[in-house]
Amino acid sequence: MSENTPIKRKGPGCLIGWLLIAVGIYTSFIGPSILKPISPTVVLPGEPTGLSIFGFQITNTILATLIADLVLILIVFLGVRRFMATGSLVPSGFYNAFEALFEYLWNTVEGITGKWAKRIFPVVGTIFMLIFVANMIKLIPGFESIGYLKEAHKGDAYAPVKLFSLGSLGVYTIDKGQKVEIAAAAEGETAAEGETHGEISKELCHACEVVPFLRGSATDINFPIALAITAMIYVQVVGVMALGPGYFEKFFQVRRVVRGGIFGIIDFAVGILEFILEIIKIVSFSFRLFGNIFAGALLLSIVGALIPVALPVGLYFFELFFGTIQAYVFFLLATVFMNMATIGHGGEHKEAHH
C-alpha cells in the first residue's frame, strides 16, 4: 500500500449505529423484562382516545388523520406559500423536493387526461398527498405504541409497572415478564364497565393491553372507503362535465331498449353491469389500500417484537417505499377512472361538451 494512500476514518454515524445496536441487544435480550418489546394486539376498528367533538367520538385513527391534515396545511402555508412570498425562482432543499414531486404528479395526470388535467389534478393530487403524509407520519417511533392501558378481554395480557409520575399523572408500561393468562372473551361480550360508549376506564387494569393514542389512518377501513367514495363521486362529476347528462346513458340505456330490440336489451344489461362495476371500484380501491397498509403495520410490529435488533430498520425502509407506492397507485387509478369517464360510450359522445 502506498504511503500516500489516505486512511479512511469512520464518522460519528457509524459509532452511533453500533451504539444503537448494542442498546437494542441489551433492552431486548439482557435487560429487565419491562424493556422487552411485546407483540401487539390485532384490532381492526379504530379505538377510542377519550376525546370527542360535539359528542362525536374521536378514535385513534381519526386523530391520526386530523394530524395528517394539519401537517398538509402547515406544508402549504408555512412551507410553500412562504417560499413563494420570497420571490425566488430557484427552489432548494424541501421546496425543491416538493416542486419535483408536484411536477411529476402533474405530468402524470396531464399525460393521461390531456385537457382535463386542470380539473382532475386538484382532487387526485390532494388524495395522493393525504395518503402519502398519513403513511409517513405513522412511521414515527411511538406512533402506534404509546397509549393508555385497559383491561384485556382476549388474547395475551400483562401486568402494569409504574415507571414514574408527572405530577398527579402516573406513567406505566406493561411487563413482558409478568404475563397474565386470561380466558378468551365469549362472542358478543359487552364492553367492560367504564369503557361503554367509547369511555376510557379511569381504574388501572390488572391484566393489561395497550391501546395506542395514534394509529395509521389507512389501518382503519373507514379512511380508504371515504377516499374511494370521494374519488368515485368525482369520477361521475368529471363524466358529466365532459359528456353532459348523456354520460349516464352508459349505465341506463333505456333508448336502446326501445329502438334496438334484442341487442338493445343486451346493451341495457351491459349498462347495468357498468353501474355495478362503479360500485365494485369503491370496494377495490378501499381494500387494496387498507389491506396493504394494515398488513405492513402488523408485520412491522410483530417482527419488531420477535427480532427487535437491526431487522426492523430494513422493514422501516420497506414501509417507507411501500407507503409511497400505495399512495401513488390510488392516485393513478383515480386518474385513469376519471379519464375513462370523459370518453364517450356509443352515442353519448354527440352530446359532449367541448
N, C-alpha and C positions, 0 to 999 in steps of 0.2 A: 504494500500500500504506500502511495506517495506521501511524503511528509507534509505536502501542501493540501492534502485532502481534508476538507473541513469536517469537524466532528459534529454529528447531529445531536442536538440536545433535546431531551424530552421536555415539552412545555408543561405548564401547570394543569392543562386539561387532562393529560394522561394520568397525573398524580391524583387528581380529583376522581377520575373514573375508577382507578384501583381502590381508592378510599371508599367510594360508594359501594363497590362490590364487597369489600370487607365488612362494611356496616350491614349490608344485606345478608351476608352469611351469618353474622353474629345474631341479628334480630330474628332470622328465620330458623336457625338450627341450634344455636348455642345459648342465646339469651333467655330471659324469662318468658314464660308462655303467653303473657299478655301482649308481647310484641309480635307474636307469630300471626301471619295472615290467616283468615278464615274464609272458606268458600261461601259465596253469597247465597241468600235465599232467593230462589227464582220466583218472581212475581210479574204477571203480565200487566194488570191495570196500574195506572198511576196511584200513588199512595198519598194520604192526606199529610199536609205540613202543619196544620193547625191554623193556617191563615185563611181569610175569606174576604171577598169583595162584594159588598151589598148582599151578603148571605150566600154567595156562590163560593163553594169550597175550592180552594187552590191546592192542587196536587203538586207533587214534586216535579212532574213532567211539565205541567203548566208553568210553574215558577221558572224552570229552565228555559222554556220558550219565551217568557217575558224578558229574561236576561239576554237571550239571543236577539230579541227585538231591540233592546236597549243598546246592545253592542253595535248593531247595524246603524241605529240613529246616531250614535257617537262617531262612528266611522264617517258618516255623511257630513254631519255638521261640524265636528271638531277636527276632522281629517281632511276630507276632500274639499269642502267649501272653504276651509281656512287656507288651503294651498291655492285655490283659485283666486282668493282675495289678494294674494301676494302679487299676482300678475305675471309670475314666472312662466315661461313656456317650456322649460326643461325640468321635468319631474325627476325626483331621485328618491332612493330608499323606498319607504312604504308607498308613496304616491306613484312611483314608477311601477311597482308591482301591481297596484290597483288598476292603473291605466292599462297595463299589459293584459290583465285578466278581463277587464271591461272590453277591450278591443277584440280579444279572442272570442268572447261570447257574442259580441255584436256581429263579427264577421261570420260566425256560425249561423246565426239567425238570418242575416241578410242573404247568405248563400242558399239557404233552404226556402225562405219565404219571399225573397225579392222585394217588391214594392210594399208588401205588408209588414216589413220588418219594424217600421217605426211604431206600428200599433201593437205588434206582438211582443217586441223586446222588453218593454217595461214590466210586463206581467211575468214572463218566463225568467227574465233576469233577476227580478225580486225573489221568485221562488228558489232559484239557484242559490242566491246569497243567503237566504234564510236557512235552507237546508245545510249549506256549507258551514256557516257560522255555528249552527246548532250542533253539527257533528264535530266541530273543532273544540268548542268550549267544554264538551263532555270529557275530553281527554285531559283536562286539568286535574292534577292529583288532588284527591279528596272530594271530587265532584260527586261520585257515587258511593262514597264510603263514610262520609261524615253525616250524622243524623241524630235521631233520638232512639232510645231503647223502648221496646214494647214487649209485652208478654207473647211468646211464640205459642202457636196452637198446632203446628205441624212441623215435621222436619227436625233439624238439629237446633238446639238451643244451648246457651252458655250462661254462666254466672256473671253478674256485673262486678266490676272492680273500679273503685273510685281512684282517679288519677290526681286531681287537685280541685280547688274551688276558686271560682271567680266571684268574689263577694258571696251572695247567697246562692249562687248557681254552682252546682256540682258538675264536674266533667268526668264522665265514666267511659270505660271501654268494656269489652267482653273478653273473657279469658279462655283461650283455646284449651288450656289445661284443666278447665273446670266445666266439662261438658255435662249438660243436664238432659237426661233422657225424658222425653215426653211422648205420650200416646198421640198417634195421628188423629187429627180432628175429623169428626164424622162429617159427611157431606151435608151441606146446608146449615152448619153450625153458625149460630149468631155471633156477632162481634162481642168481645169482652166488654164488661161494664166500664164506662168511661171512654170507649172508642166508638160508640154508636154514633151514626151520622157524621163520621169523619172527625170526631173529637179525639184528642190525644190524652191518654191517661196521665194524670199527674203523679201517680204512685210508681215507685221504682219496681221493675219487674224482677221475678226470681229466675225464670227460665227465659232468657232474653234473645232477641234478634234485633238487628239494626235496620231502621227504616231511613234511607238517605233523604236529606233535605232537597237534594237535586238529583235528577236522573235524566239521561239523554232524552231529548224531545221525541225522537223517532222510535224510541223503545216503547212508546205508547201508541197503539194503533190509531187513536183519535187524531194525532198530528198528521200522519200521512194521508188519512182519509179526508181531513179538512183541506189539505193542499190538493188532493186529487179532485175533489168536488169543485174547488175553485178553478182549477185548470180546465176541467171539462165544461163547466158553465161558460168560461171564456171561449172555449172552442166553438160553442154554439153562437156566441156573440160575434165572433170573427166570421163565422159562416153566413150569418145574416147580413153583416156589413158588406161581405163580398158578393153574395148572390141574392140578397133581398129575401122577402118571405118565401120565395121559391126554394130556398135552402131546405125547408122542412119537408118538401115533396120527396126527398130521397128516403125519408122514414115512412111517410104515409102517402103512398102513390095511388090516391083514390081515382084520379082522372084516367090512369092507365087501366084500372079495373073496368071502368065504364067503356073505354074505347078499344082495349086490347084483347078482349076475350080471354082465352086460357093463358096466353102469355102475359096479359095484364094481371091476372091473378098471381102468376109466378113472380112478376115484378113487385106486386104488393107484399107478398110473403118475404121476398128478399129485403124490402124496405123495413119490415118488422124485425128481421134478423139484424139489420144495421142498427136499429134503435136499441135492441138488446145488447149489441156489441158496445155501444156507447156506455152502457151501464157496467158491462164487464171491464171496460178500460179503467173505471174507477177502482174496481177490486184489484186489477193487475197492478196499477200504479201503487196502491196502498201497501199491498203485501210484499211487493218487491223491496220497497224501501224499509218497511217495518222488519221484515224477516232478516235482511242483511245486517241492519244496524243492531237489532236485538241480539242476533247470533254473535256478532263481533264483540259487543259489550260483555256477553256471557262468557265467551271464550277468553277474553282478557282477564276477567275476574277469576274464573276457575283456574286457568293456567297460572295466574299470578299467585294463587293460594298454594298450588301444588309445587310449582317450580319458581319460587319468588326471586331468584337471582339471575340476572343477565337476560334470560329469555323474554320477560315482559317488555324490555326495551325494544327488541325487534318487533314484538306484537304492536307496540305503540306506533312504530313507523308504518306497519301494515295497516293499522286503523286510520292513520293519517291519510294514506293513499286511498284506502277503500271508502272513507267518508267523502273524499273529494269526488271519486268516481261515481258514487251513488247520487250525489247532488247533480253531477253532470248528466247522468243517464236520465234522471227525472226531467231535467231541463230540456234535454234533447228530444225525448219522447213527446213532451208537451208541445214543443216547437213543431215537430212533424205532424202531430194531430191537428194543430191549428192550421198548418199549411194545407193539409188534406181537406179541411173544411172550406177553404177558398176555391177549391176546384169543383167545377160543375159536374153533376151526375146526370147524364141524359139530357133532357130538355131544359132543365132549370138554368143552364148557362146563358140562355137567351135573355133571362131577366137579370143577369149580373149587373151590379153597379160598378161603373168604372170611374 
